[in-house]
C-alpha cells in the first residue's frame, strides 16, 4: 500500500469509517437484539422508559409530542439507549430510551458506548428506511445525540416529498427543539416556502410558538397572516397564543372582533386566546364585542376552560344576564361541568328557588 493511500485511509477513519463500522456491527447480527448507548445532548433528560424532556419540549414516544411544563420528578440526563431487533438479517424494530439501564438478563448483543454523532448518522439513515413507529424512534434517537446538529438534515427530510408525511412533520418538530438562531431561521424559511404543503408549513409555524416569543415574532406572524390559508391561520393563532406579550393578546382579540373574518376564524382566534397566556381580563372584556349569538355560545366554552376566579365570575354573569336563552343555557351547562364550589352553589340556588 502506498504512503499516500495509507494517509488517506487514516484521515477517513475518524468519521466515515467509524460510522460505517457501527452499521456493520449491527448488520453482523442476523437474529436477536443489538443494543448500544451514547451521550445525550445538553438539556435532554428522560425517565428511562418513554418520556423525554428538553426545555419546554415533552415527548412520550412514540406518539405524544408537545410543549409545556412537566411535574415529573425523575429525569435522567442520559445516556441514550437504543435497542434494535434483528430477524433474518433485517432490522425489524427500533426502540429508544433516555436514562435508566439495560436489564442484565437480556439475551442481547451489547455494543457498549458508541460515538454519539456516529449513532445519530446511523439512526437518521434508519429513520428514512424504516416504517411506522420504528422510523419515529430512529429519528428521535438521532436528534437526542450529543455533539451533532441535525438541523440541515431535518430540513432536507421535511422538504422531501418522497419521504413519509409523518417523518417529515416529526423532522420539523425536532428542528424546533434546537432553539438556536439557525433552527429558528430554518423554521421561518419552511413557513414561507409556498411550494410546501400546509401540513409541513403548519408544523413549522407551531414549532415557532415559544414562551419567549418576542413582539417582533408576533409582528412577523401578523405580516404573513393575510396571505395564509385558513388552516395555516389556525396554526398562527396557536403559535401566537404561547406569547405573554400584550401585543399578542390584542391581536387575537382584534381578529375575534373583526366582522370581515369568517365565523370559523373568529372562533379559532377566541379559542387560542383562551388557551394561551393572555390574561383572563382580556377574555372577559371581549364579551362586550360579541353581538353574534353563535360567538357568545362559543365564548362560554372558552371561558369554561380557564380555571381562575375571574373566568368563573364571568361565566356566572353570562348565565344570569345574556340576552339569549340558548347562550344562558350553554353557560349553565359548562358551570355544571365545573368542580368549583361556587359554580355548584350557583346551580343549587337556581334549582331550589
URRADA-V77756 format. One line per field, one symbol per residue. phi: phi as a letter, one per 20 degrees, with the letter a starting at -180 (. if undefined). Layout:
phi: ???
This chain:
phi: .fffffffffffgfdfffffffffffffefcoddcbcbfefgnebbencdeccbmeeccdfdcdcacrcddfeebeeqfedccdedblndedbccccdnmbfffefecedemedffffffffffffffefclffffffffgfffffmbddgfffffffeeffffgfffffffgfgfffldfffffffffffeeffefffffffffffefcfegefffffffffeggdefgfffgffggffffeefgfffffffffgeffefffgffffffgffffedffgffffffgfdcffffffffgffgffeeddffffgffffffecffdffffffffgfffeeefgffffffffffef
